[in-house]
Amino acid sequence: MRYRPIFSEAAVEFLATLPRRRQRRLLNRAQELAQGPFVVPDFRQTDEEGREISHILIDDFLFTFWPDHAMKVVMIVEIEDGA
């Protein structure tokens, strides 16, 4: 079974602000991230629930995410413009 990306409300709100071409590029990068959930992130931190949150810069996007291996999803909790 393949992993799939799941977007938080904050991530969807950021996506909605982008022009159509950048939206497509962001969605493509999110799919790639979901297909490689074991990627080494640029840095990690722990959230208030004790979950390890990863941050990675891909193209011009800074993705904040955590993989849920049991559910085979990558939870994308925040996206920022990394340009």
Helices and strands as residue ranges (DSSP letters): E 4-7, H 9-16, H 20-35, E 43-46, E 52-58, E 61-68, E 73-81
